[in-house]
Amino acid sequence: MLIIHNMNNHYLPRLLQSPLAGHLRTMPAVVVTGARQTGKSTLVQALVKGARRFLTLDDLDVAGLARSDPEALVGGSAPVTLDEVQREPEVLIGVKRAIDRKRRPGQFLLTGSANLLLMRRVSESLAGRASYLALWPMTRREQVGLGRCGLWEELMAADERNWIRVLQQAQSEPEDWKNFARRGGFPVPAVHLKSASDRTVWFEGYVRTYLERDLQQLSSISSLPDFRRLMRAAGLRLGQMLNQTELARDVAMPQPTVHRYLNLLEVSFLVIRIAAYAVSRSKRLIKTPKLYWGDTGLALHLAGDAEPTGSHLENLVLLDLVAWRDARPERAEILYWRTTVGEEVDFVIEAGRSLLPIEVKATTRPRLGDAAGLRAFRREYPKAARRGLLLHAGRDLEWLGDDALAAPWWMVL
């Protein structure tokens, strides 16, 4: 199993280990993307240590050769790992030509701190030659050494009548979700740093590096203070429907500028926009996306919030869901559902023909009324919708009527 070495000589496996190994056995090129400091470089070096040439485009000499002669950089018979390819996207042309000359599995392993498929500067997508994987910040179960995400796969596969047994058998330990939200999932603050003051220093350094270095390589930004102000405003809107016109008015920026800045944050994996579940038999649905952050610790730092709120617990659940979604072989969608009359479900997993609605509440004592949205969703989609999950901050595991299982968040995540 893949391991990541931390400052305390502990080894933490990552969820993406098995999918990445499988992709390398199949595709000539595999691209691992994700935000800065999620552990991509450590992941790819530990996976095939000593078996590949490792080159990083953070190295100025390597970057220079990538610009002047990309084919010479990636040539040769040994498999190559290229780190931070978004810095010199033209190197992908050399990768494409090398693959076309001699196509073999695992020839190239590429990492990037931006979504290459969404970057305008990237003219070569390696279509048909590469597969893509996303490494998200560490899940709770990765942070405690289990190398996996929450129990979504087990719950999706099990009959609802067996859900309680599935969760009890996992024997997960209780945790204060607010502490989890504060530390987030970036490996350094989540695992290595123990004090709030140390994490504050780290997050501020992360923001400055992103604004002053990484962002400038993605796009020209005329005013970094404006961009930071937008980041703070976005951090204060966790879990809300994204109204770009309203957001632009609040930060005193033109709407097209806000649109471009949000796209840059999404390309960098720092914000996540969740689409609405759009199939409805009879009700008018809200179709505006909802906004979340790629790391709750970073969101709290940007917003200047001392105390996490229920929206941060929602965000934690979402991050575990997207890590699960992007590591599984069969595609699943993570959506939300809301009608114009106010019926709402925080998340909907759409996998095959099955729909699993999920509601998240920060309460420690869930009531039947907390499952109203789950019941409304099941009435609207009686054939496809499974019984719902109500994740809460307490310790009780029980059915709320026939439609929803109230489960502590830490039992699932």
C-alpha positions as CSV (number, residue, x, y, z in Angstrom):
1,M,0.0,0.0,0.0
2,L,1.2,3.5,-0.8
3,I,2.6,5.4,2.1
4,I,3.4,9.1,2.8
5,H,6.1,9.9,5.2
6,N,5.4,12.6,7.7
7,M,7.5,14.5,10.2
8,N,6.8,12.0,13.0
9,N,7.9,9.0,11.0
10,H,4.3,7.8,10.5
11,Y,3.1,6.5,7.2
12,L,-0.2,7.6,5.9
13,P,-1.7,5.7,2.9
14,R,-3.7,7.7,0.3
15,L,-7.1,6.8,-1.2
16,L,-5.8,7.4,-4.8
17,Q,-3.1,4.7,-4.5
18,S,-5.0,1.8,-6.1
19,P,-6.8,3.8,-8.8
20,L,-3.5,5.5,-9.9
21,A,-1.7,2.1,-10.1
22,G,-4.5,0.8,-12.2
23,H,-4.5,3.7,-14.6
24,L,-0.7,3.4,-15.0
25,R,-1.2,-0.3,-16.1
26,T,-3.6,0.8,-18.7
27,M,-2.9,4.3,-20.2
28,P,0.3,5.7,-21.7
29,A,-0.1,8.9,-19.6
30,V,-1.8,9.5,-16.3
31,V,-2.4,13.1,-15.1
32,V,-2.8,13.6,-11.3
33,T,-4.2,17.1,-10.6
34,G,-5.2,18.9,-7.4
35,A,-4.6,22.0,-5.4
36,R,-1.1,22.9,-4.3
37,Q,0.1,21.0,-1.1
38,T,-2.4,18.1,-1.3
39,G,0.5,15.6,-1.6
40,K,0.7,15.0,-5.4
41,S,4.5,15.0,-5.6
42,T,4.9,12.7,-2.6
43,L,2.2,10.4,-4.0
44,V,3.8,9.9,-7.4
45,Q,7.3,9.6,-6.0
46,A,6.4,7.0,-3.4
47,L,4.3,5.0,-5.9
48,V,7.1,4.1,-8.2
49,K,10.2,5.1,-6.3
50,G,13.4,4.6,-8.3
51,A,11.6,3.1,-11.3
52,R,11.1,6.4,-13.2
53,R,12.9,9.6,-14.1
54,F,11.4,12.4,-11.9
55,L,11.5,15.9,-13.2
56,T,9.8,18.9,-11.8
57,L,9.0,22.1,-13.7
58,D,9.5,24.0,-10.5
59,D,13.2,23.6,-11.4
60,L,14.2,26.5,-13.7
61,D,16.6,24.4,-15.8
62,V,13.9,21.8,-16.4
63,A,11.4,24.5,-17.2
64,G,13.8,26.1,-19.6
65,L,14.3,22.8,-21.5
66,A,10.6,22.2,-21.5
67,R,10.1,25.5,-23.4
68,S,13.0,25.1,-25.8
69,D,13.1,21.4,-26.5
70,P,10.2,19.5,-24.9
71,E,10.9,16.3,-26.9
72,A,14.4,16.1,-25.6
73,L,13.2,16.6,-22.1
74,V,10.7,13.7,-22.2
75,G,12.6,11.4,-24.6
76,G,14.4,8.2,-23.7
77,S,13.3,4.7,-22.9
78,A,12.7,5.1,-19.1
79,P,9.2,6.1,-17.9
80,V,9.0,9.7,-16.8
81,T,7.3,11.5,-14.0
82,L,6.7,15.3,-14.7
83,D,5.7,17.4,-11.8
84,E,3.8,20.7,-12.0
85,V,3.2,20.5,-15.8
86,Q,0.8,23.5,-15.7
87,R,3.9,25.7,-15.5
88,E,5.0,24.8,-19.0
89,P,1.9,23.4,-20.8
90,E,3.8,23.2,-24.2
91,V,5.7,20.2,-22.7
92,L,2.5,18.2,-23.4
93,I,3.2,18.4,-27.1
94,G,6.4,16.6,-26.5
95,V,4.6,14.0,-24.4
96,K,2.0,13.5,-27.2
97,R,4.7,12.9,-29.8
98,A,6.6,10.5,-27.6
99,I,3.4,8.5,-27.0
100,D,2.6,8.4,-30.7
101,R,6.1,7.1,-31.5
102,K,5.9,4.3,-29.1
103,R,2.8,3.7,-27.1
104,R,3.2,1.8,-23.9
105,P,1.3,1.8,-20.5
106,G,2.7,4.0,-17.7
107,Q,5.0,5.9,-20.0
108,F,4.2,9.2,-18.5
109,L,3.0,10.2,-15.0
110,L,2.2,13.9,-14.9
111,T,1.0,16.1,-12.0
112,G,-0.4,19.6,-12.0
113,S,-1.8,22.1,-9.5
114,A,-4.4,23.2,-11.9
115,N,-7.1,21.4,-13.9
116,L,-5.4,21.1,-17.2
117,L,-8.7,20.4,-19.0
118,L,-10.0,23.8,-17.9
119,M,-6.9,25.9,-18.6
120,R,-7.1,28.1,-21.6
121,R,-3.3,28.0,-22.0
122,V,-3.3,24.3,-22.5
123,S,-3.8,23.5,-26.2
124,E,-3.0,19.8,-25.9
125,S,-5.4,17.7,-23.9
126,L,-3.7,14.3,-24.7
127,A,-7.1,13.0,-25.7
128,G,-7.1,9.3,-26.1
129,R,-3.6,9.1,-24.6
130,A,-4.2,10.1,-21.0
131,S,-6.5,9.5,-18.1
132,Y,-7.1,12.1,-15.3
133,L,-7.3,11.7,-11.5
134,A,-7.8,14.3,-8.9
135,L,-6.1,14.3,-5.5
136,W,-8.1,16.2,-3.0
137,P,-7.0,17.2,0.5
138,M,-6.8,14.3,3.0
139,T,-10.0,12.7,4.1
140,R,-10.6,12.1,7.8
141,R,-9.8,8.4,7.4
142,E,-6.6,9.2,5.5
143,Q,-5.5,11.5,8.3
144,V,-5.9,8.6,10.8
145,G,-3.9,6.2,8.6
146,L,-6.7,4.2,7.0
147,G,-6.0,5.3,3.4
148,R,-9.6,5.6,2.4
149,C,-12.6,7.9,2.3
150,G,-16.0,7.5,4.1
151,L,-18.3,4.5,3.8
152,W,-20.1,5.7,0.7
153,E,-19.3,2.6,-1.4
154,E,-20.5,0.3,1.4
155,L,-23.7,2.2,1.9
156,M,-24.4,2.4,-1.8
157,A,-23.9,-1.3,-2.2
158,A,-25.9,-2.4,0.9
159,D,-29.6,-2.8,1.3
160,E,-30.9,0.2,3.4
161,R,-32.1,-2.3,6.1
162,N,-28.4,-3.2,6.7
163,W,-27.1,0.4,6.9
164,I,-27.0,0.4,10.7
165,R,-24.9,-2.8,10.8
166,V,-22.6,-1.4,8.1
167,L,-21.9,1.7,10.1
168,Q,-21.5,-0.2,13.5
169,Q,-19.1,-2.7,12.0
170,A,-16.8,0.1,10.9
171,Q,-16.1,1.1,14.6
172,S,-15.3,4.7,13.8
173,E,-14.2,6.9,16.7
174,P,-16.1,10.1,17.6
175,E,-14.5,13.4,16.9
176,D,-15.4,17.1,17.2
177,W,-16.2,18.2,13.7
178,K,-15.2,21.8,14.5
179,N,-11.6,20.7,15.1
180,F,-11.6,18.8,11.8
181,A,-13.0,21.8,10.0
182,R,-10.3,24.1,11.5
183,R,-7.4,21.8,10.5
184,G,-8.8,21.0,7.0
185,G,-7.2,18.4,4.8
186,F,-3.9,19.8,3.5
187,P,-1.3,17.3,4.9
188,V,0.9,19.9,6.7
189,P,-1.7,21.7,8.8
190,A,-4.0,18.6,9.1
191,V,-1.3,16.1,10.3
192,H,1.9,17.9,11.1
193,L,0.9,21.2,12.8
194,K,-0.8,20.9,16.2
195,S,-1.5,24.5,17.2
196,A,-3.9,27.0,15.8
197,S,-1.2,29.7,15.6
198,D,1.0,27.4,13.5
199,R,-1.8,26.6,11.2
200,T,-2.6,30.3,10.8
201,V,1.0,31.0,9.7
202,W,0.9,28.1,7.2
203,F,-2.5,29.1,5.7
204,E,-1.3,32.7,5.3
205,G,1.9,31.5,3.6
206,Y,-0.3,29.3,1.3
207,V,-2.5,32.3,0.3
208,R,0.5,34.5,-0.4
209,T,2.2,31.9,-2.5
210,Y,-1.0,31.3,-4.5
211,L,-1.6,35.0,-5.1
212,E,1.9,36.1,-5.8
213,R,3.2,33.1,-7.7
214,D,0.8,30.4,-8.8
215,L,-2.0,32.6,-9.8
216,Q,0.2,34.8,-12.0
217,Q,1.1,31.8,-14.0
218,L,-2.5,30.9,-14.7
219,S,-3.7,34.4,-15.7
220,S,-2.9,38.0,-15.5
221,I,-4.4,39.6,-12.4
222,S,-4.4,43.4,-12.2
223,S,-5.2,43.7,-8.5
224,L,-4.2,41.1,-6.0
225,P,-6.1,42.9,-3.2
226,D,-9.3,42.7,-5.2
227,F,-8.7,38.9,-5.8
228,R,-8.1,38.4,-2.1
229,R,-11.3,40.3,-1.2
230,L,-13.2,38.0,-3.6
231,M,-11.6,35.0,-1.9
232,R,-12.8,36.2,1.5
233,A,-16.3,36.9,0.2
234,A,-16.4,33.4,-1.3
235,G,-15.3,32.0,2.0
236,L,-18.2,33.6,3.7
237,R,-20.7,32.1,1.3
238,L,-20.0,28.4,2.0
239,G,-22.9,26.2,0.9
240,Q,-24.9,29.1,-0.6
241,M,-26.3,29.3,-4.0
242,L,-23.9,31.3,-6.2
243,N,-25.3,34.6,-7.4
244,Q,-22.4,36.2,-9.3
245,T,-24.2,39.5,-9.8
246,E,-24.8,39.9,-6.0
247,L,-21.3,38.8,-5.2
248,A,-19.9,41.4,-7.7
249,R,-21.9,44.1,-6.0
250,D,-20.7,43.1,-2.5
251,V,-17.0,43.2,-3.5
252,A,-17.4,46.2,-5.8
253,M,-16.1,44.5,-8.9
254,P,-17.5,44.1,-12.4
255,Q,-19.5,40.9,-12.8
256,P,-17.3,39.6,-15.7
257,T,-14.2,40.0,-13.4
258,V,-15.9,38.1,-10.6
259,H,-16.8,35.4,-13.1
260,R,-13.2,35.1,-14.3
261,Y,-11.8,35.1,-10.8
262,L,-14.1,32.3,-9.7
263,N,-13.1,30.3,-12.7
264,L,-9.5,30.7,-11.7
265,L,-10.2,29.5,-8.2
266,E,-12.1,26.5,-9.6
267,V,-9.2,25.7,-12.0
268,S,-6.9,25.8,-9.0
269,F,-9.2,23.3,-7.1
270,L,-9.7,25.9,-4.4
271,V,-13.4,26.3,-4.9
272,I,-16.0,23.7,-5.9
273,R,-19.3,24.5,-7.6
274,I,-22.0,21.8,-7.1
275,A,-24.7,21.6,-9.8
276,A,-28.3,21.1,-9.1
277,Y,-30.1,17.8,-9.7
278,A,-32.1,18.9,-12.8
279,V,-34.5,16.1,-13.5
280,S,-38.0,16.8,-12.2
281,R,-41.4,15.3,-12.8
282,S,-43.5,18.2,-11.7
283,K,-41.7,20.8,-9.6
284,R,-39.7,23.9,-10.6
285,L,-36.2,23.5,-9.5
286,I,-33.5,26.0,-8.6
287,K,-30.6,25.4,-11.0
288,T,-28.0,27.9,-9.7
289,P,-24.8,26.1,-8.5
290,K,-23.8,26.0,-4.8
291,L,-20.4,27.2,-3.8
292,Y,-18.0,25.3,-1.5
293,W,-14.2,25.4,-0.8
294,G,-11.6,22.8,-1.5
295,D,-10.4,23.0,2.1
296,T,-12.4,24.1,5.2
297,G,-9.3,25.2,7.1
298,L,-8.3,27.6,4.2
299,A,-11.9,28.8,3.9
300,L,-12.0,29.7,7.7
301,H,-8.7,31.5,7.4
302,L,-9.8,33.5,4.4
303,A,-13.1,34.4,6.0
304,G,-11.6,35.3,9.3
305,D,-14.1,33.1,11.1
306,A,-13.1,31.9,14.5
307,E,-15.9,29.4,14.9
308,P,-17.0,26.9,12.2
309,T,-20.7,26.8,11.3
310,G,-23.0,24.2,10.0
311,S,-22.0,25.1,6.4
312,H,-18.4,24.0,7.3
313,L,-19.7,20.6,8.3
314,E,-21.5,20.4,5.0
315,N,-18.3,21.3,3.3
316,L,-16.5,18.5,5.1
317,V,-19.0,16.0,3.9
318,L,-18.8,17.3,0.3
319,L,-15.0,17.0,0.3
320,D,-15.2,13.3,1.4
321,L,-17.8,12.7,-1.3
322,V,-15.7,14.2,-4.1
323,A,-12.7,12.3,-3.0
324,W,-14.8,9.1,-3.2
325,R,-16.3,10.1,-6.5
326,D,-13.0,10.8,-8.2
327,A,-11.3,7.6,-7.0
328,R,-14.0,5.1,-8.0
329,P,-13.9,3.4,-11.5
330,E,-17.5,4.1,-12.3
331,R,-18.5,7.7,-12.5
332,A,-20.9,9.2,-10.0
333,E,-22.3,12.7,-9.7
334,I,-22.5,14.8,-6.5
335,L,-25.4,17.3,-6.8
336,Y,-27.9,19.1,-4.7
337,W,-31.6,19.5,-4.9
338,R,-33.8,22.5,-4.2
339,T,-37.2,23.6,-5.3
340,T,-38.7,27.1,-5.7
341,V,-40.9,26.4,-2.7
342,G,-37.9,25.8,-0.4
343,E,-37.7,22.0,-0.3
344,E,-34.0,21.1,-0.3
345,V,-31.5,18.3,0.1
346,D,-27.8,19.2,0.7
347,F,-26.3,16.5,-1.6
348,V,-27.6,13.8,-4.0
349,I,-25.4,11.0,-5.1
350,E,-26.3,9.9,-8.6
351,A,-24.7,6.5,-9.4
352,G,-26.2,4.5,-12.3
353,R,-29.9,4.6,-11.8
354,S,-29.8,5.1,-8.1
355,L,-30.1,8.3,-6.2
356,L,-29.0,8.7,-2.6
357,P,-30.1,11.9,-0.9
358,I,-28.0,13.3,2.0
359,E,-28.8,16.0,4.5
360,V,-26.3,17.5,6.9
361,K,-27.2,19.1,10.2
362,A,-24.9,20.4,12.9
363,T,-27.4,19.5,15.6
364,T,-26.6,16.9,18.2
365,R,-30.3,15.9,18.5
366,P,-31.8,15.3,15.1
367,R,-35.6,15.4,14.9
368,L,-38.1,14.1,12.4
369,G,-38.5,17.6,11.0
370,D,-34.8,17.6,10.0
371,A,-35.6,14.9,7.4
372,A,-38.3,16.9,5.7
373,G,-36.2,17.5,2.6
374,L,-35.2,13.9,2.3
375,R,-38.9,12.8,2.5
376,A,-39.9,15.4,-0.2
377,F,-37.1,14.1,-2.5
378,R,-38.3,10.6,-2.1
379,R,-41.9,11.6,-2.9
380,E,-40.6,13.4,-6.0
381,Y,-38.5,10.5,-7.3
382,P,-40.1,7.3,-5.7
383,K,-38.6,4.9,-8.2
384,A,-35.0,6.0,-8.2
385,A,-34.5,7.6,-4.7
386,R,-33.2,5.4,-1.9
387,R,-33.8,6.1,1.7
388,G,-31.9,9.2,2.8
389,L,-29.0,9.8,5.2
390,L,-29.2,12.6,7.8
391,L,-25.7,13.2,9.0
392,H,-25.5,15.0,12.3
393,A,-23.1,16.1,15.1
394,G,-24.5,13.8,17.8
395,R,-24.0,10.2,18.7
396,D,-27.4,8.6,18.0
397,L,-27.8,6.1,15.1
398,E,-31.5,5.6,14.5
399,W,-34.2,5.7,11.8
400,L,-36.4,8.8,11.6
401,G,-39.5,7.2,10.2
402,D,-39.2,5.1,7.1
403,D,-37.3,7.7,4.9
404,A,-34.1,8.7,6.7
405,L,-31.4,7.2,8.8
406,A,-29.9,9.7,11.3
407,A,-26.2,8.9,11.6
408,P,-23.3,10.7,13.3
409,W,-21.1,12.2,10.7
410,W,-18.0,10.5,12.1
411,M,-19.6,7.1,11.6
412,V,-19.7,7.7,7.8
413,L,-16.7,9.9,7.3
